[in-house]
Amino acid sequence: MKKILLLLTIFCYSCKRVGSHIPIPVENLESSKIKPSALLERFKYDSHDKPLISVHRGGKGIKHYPENCLETLQYINDSIEAIYEIDVAKTKDDILVLMHDNALDRTTTGEGNITNFTFEELKTFYLEDDFENQTKFKIPLFIDILEWAKTNDVVLTIDIKKSVAVEEVIDEIKKVGAEDISVIITYDLRQAERANAVAPELLLSVSARNNQEVDWLLHSGIPTQNMLAFTGTRLSSDSLYNKLHSYGIKTMLGTLGNLDKRAEARGDALYKEWIDKGIDIIATDRPFAVATAIKN
């Protein structure tokens, strides 16, 4: 009896070992391969590329058109070619929506922290523009913005609020197949490495404000082809832009704030001067002014 039990044990173990080495069908191997976002090639530095405009918060300072609003994106997109920076927050019931502030007070008719409301409750509020005008527009779902951008081939750079995990945002992107229009914004090397680990196929906006930050990035495990370099909201030396370009990395300057104000006061031709220094993308609160300056 003991011999029979021993033989049965050996037989079962052998079956498990053989089963563990069954080849995976070729079609399953193919489907498991990660397809890189088209943006990795599309946003590779090329000195012949025309400069781009990144619209801060999806459009600010436009009368009757609030920030982080689908209708605002559509309004701007009807007039100029641009990419759009948007902010993703989370509701009480874990729904991803567009909202920059933690509180609703500044940009909506509601009051209180967004995390205290379900999405159904948020539907009762209206968005307000930067001049405190109530509009007929509502807080949009992140997934609806992704669908719109995918349909219109519009690139989004996605700023993820602290209440939201990068995995949640990437899950939504993959759910609608929006990898080819989505850029994940990161603010330091640790965030960039985590985002790259979760979604190595996506383009990342990485902080590259000085040579130290650039060197950290270059010695990280993140491929340079996955990097779009945000060089900050102040002008850097031409050598920094040249260094990034030498690795095939496009540069983005945030003129939002002081530099936008300087251009408004001294003349919009400054935008063209900054581009000539080595800036590939202008991130601005004045997209129409930048578009005119670039065109001229």
Protein Blocks (a to p, Z undefined) as FASTA:
>chain_A
ZZmmmmmmmmmmmmmmmmmmgccdfklmmmmpccddfklmmmgccfkbccddddehhigh
iahiaghifklmmmmmmmmccdddddddddfkopacddfbfbfklmmcbecjfklpcfkl
mmmpccddfkopacfbdcddfklmmmmmmmnopacdddddfkbcfklmmmmmmmnopmmm
cccddfbfklmmmmmmmmmmbccddddfbfklmmmmmmmmbdfklpccdebjbdcdfklm
mmmmmnopacdddfehjlmmmmmmnopklmmmmmmnopabdcdfblmlmmmmmmZZ
